[in-house]
Amino acid sequence: MAGTQEGEAGRTVKTARTTFRVLDEVTARERAGVTELASALELSKSAVHRHLATLVAEGLVEKHDGAYRRSLRETEGANVAFAVVEALKELDRATPGQIASTVGRSEATVSHYLSWLEEQGYITKQGDVYKNGLKFLDIGERVKYETGIFDIAAEQVDELASESGELALLSVLEHGQNVLLYKSSGADAIHTAHEIGLREPLHCSGLGKAILSELPRDRVERIVDEHGLPAFTEHTITDRATLFEDLDRTQERGYAIDDQEAKPGIRCIAAPVVMGDRELYGAVSVTAPQSRMKGDRFEQSLPELVTGAANVIEVNSIYL
C-alpha cells in the first residue's frame, strides 16, 4: 500500500512539473498552438491538451482563436496594459521592443498585451509598429460631456478669448490634479504647450488655485500630501502656509492670480466655476505675457472678464 501511495505521489509531482513547463512555455510566447507547444516541450499533443485544459480551468491560461496565451488576470493585467498605453502616449508609435524597454517588461510580455489591446480596439498596428487608437477619443469625448455643461462652458471660453484677445482655458479637478478640458485662442494669444488632457499640479497655476480655493481645507491638505508643492519657477508657492494665505485671498476677491508661478514671464487670472447646486465644476482663465497683463488690465478689466464668464456658466447651469 505504501509503495502504491508513493508511486501515485510521484506521478502527481511529475504531472504538476509538466503542467508548469507548459505554463512557462505559453508565458514565453505571445500565443502558441498545441502542435507548437508539443514540439518545443517534446510531449505528445494529447498530453499538451490535458495540461492546457488544467491551466485553462485554473484561469492561468486562456484560449483565443485556436491558440493559447497566458491569462491577463495572472500577469498583473491592468498594470501592464495601462503601462503599455502610457508608453505609446509618450512614444507616439513604437515597436514591441521599444515599448518593452520603456515599461521594463520582457518583449514577449509586451507583445502579449499589445495583441490583446489591439483585439479590443484600443491600439492599432501598422507593420511592426503600434500606436494608440481612436477608441480613446470616443471615451474621452463621452467623459467630457458627462457633466452636461461643457457646451456652455466652452462657449464662454470662446467669448473670453475673443474679448480679451488672449489664451482662454477651461480645466477641471481629477485625482488631485488640474486637467485641461478646453482652450480657445484670441487674436493675440500666446502659443503654449497646453494640450487638451494635460495634467498639472494645482498649486502652481491660476486655474489650479481657483479650484483649490473652493475645496475644504482638509481635502487641500490631502492633495498636498499626495502631490507635494514642487517649484516650477522662482515664484512658485512651495510651502503650505503661503498656499493657504493665497487661497484665502482668492476666496475674498473671487479669482486667483498666477504671477509667473508656472512659467516665467506668464501671468494668469482664473475664476472657479460652481454649478447651481454648489458643486465645483472647474475653473476658467485668461493667460498672457506679463508685458500685456499689467496695470488696470491686470487688476480690473481682465478679472472682470474672467469672473463674468464663470458667473454666466454658473447661472446657465441652473436651468439645465
Secondary structure, DSSP 8 states (H G I E B T S, - for coil): -HHHHHHHHHHHHHHHHHHHHHHHHHHTSS-B-HHHHHHHHT--HHHHHHHHHHHHHTTSEEEETTEEEE-GGGTTHHHHHHHHHHHHHHHSSB-HHHHHHHHT--HHHHHHHHHHHHHTTSEEEETTEEEE-THHHHHHHHHHTTTS-HHHHHHHHHHHHHHHSSEEEEEEEETTEEEEEEEEE-TT-------TT-EE-STTSHHHHHHHTTS-HHHHHHHHHHH----SSTTS--SHHHHHHHHHHHHHHTSEEEESSSSTTEEEEEEEEE-TTS-EEEEEEEEEEGGGS-HHIIIIIHHHHHHHHHHHHHHHHHT-
